[in-house]
Amino acid sequence: MERDALLGHGVAGILLDRLLHCSDETRAYLCTRCGSLLSLVKSKFGYVCRYCCGTSTNTVQRVTIPYVLQYLIAELASVGIKANFDTNTVVRNLVLSS
């Protein structure tokens, strides 16, 4: 029974450690209004989203992602595919669980 509990709770932590923290962890900025990872430019006031003009005070958040995800988004953008992240459901779930 204890073995099953360790397996159930420990597998997620081991996968997170091996696939993110020990390999290619990087920090990137994400616009929570439009969900874009590549549209942010640094200005003297912080980061600004080029698509929706969101500023760093209200819509730009720093996230930890694998670098391979950032590379995949850039490769998809080079062939004309725009990938957006749905951040509204994450924020709503965090507010409801608090």
N, C-alpha and C positions, 0 to 999 in steps of 0.2 A: 504494500500500500504506500509506503514512504517512497519507494522507487518510482511509482507512478506519479506521485506528486512532484518529485524532483524533475522527472522527465517532462511533465506538463508545464511546469513553470520555468524550468531552466533552459528549454530548447529555444525559446524566443530570445532570451538573453545571450545565449551562445551564438545564435545566428546573427544577432545585432553586433556582437563583438567581433566576430570573424569576418562578416561581410561588409561592415561599415567602419568600425573604429580601427581595426588592424590593417585594412587594405588601402582604401582611397577616400577617406573622410575629407570633405571640403565644406567650407561655409560659403553660401551664396546669398544674394538678396532677391526676394520674391515680392512682386506687387500683389497685394491681397485683393485689390479691386478688380484687376483684369486677369490675374493668374499667370502673368508672364514672368519668365525667368531671365530672358535675354534683352528685354527692353529698357533696362535700368542704366542710367548714366550718372556718374558722380559729378555733382556741382559743388559750389562753395557752401551750399546750405545742406548738403547731404546727398542722398540718392533720390533721383527723380525718374518716374516712369515716362517714357517717350510716347506711349500709346494713349494713356488716360490722364496724363499730367498729375499723377499722384505724387505727393511729396513724402519725405522720409518720416515726417511726424505722424501721419495718419494711415498710410497704406503700405509702406515698404517694410518688410520684416526680414530678419536674418534667419536663415534656415540651415540645417546641417543635412547634406545629401551626399551620396556617393558621387565621385567625380565622373564616373562613367555615365551617370544620368545627365549631368550637365553636358557632357560630350555628345550624348545621344540627341539631346534637344537641339544642340548646335548643328549636328548633321542633318536632322530632319528639317531645320530651318533652311539649310543650304539647298534643299530640293523643293522648297515651297510648302512644307507642312508645318503649320503652327500648332504647337502643343501648349495647352493652358492647364493650370492646376486649379482644381475646385477647392478653394480655401473657405468658402462660406459654410460648408457642412462641418469642417473641423472646428471652426470658431463656435458654431452653434452647439456642437457636442461638448466642447470644453465648458461653455457657459452653463449648459444643462447639468453637467456632472459636478460642477462646483457647489 
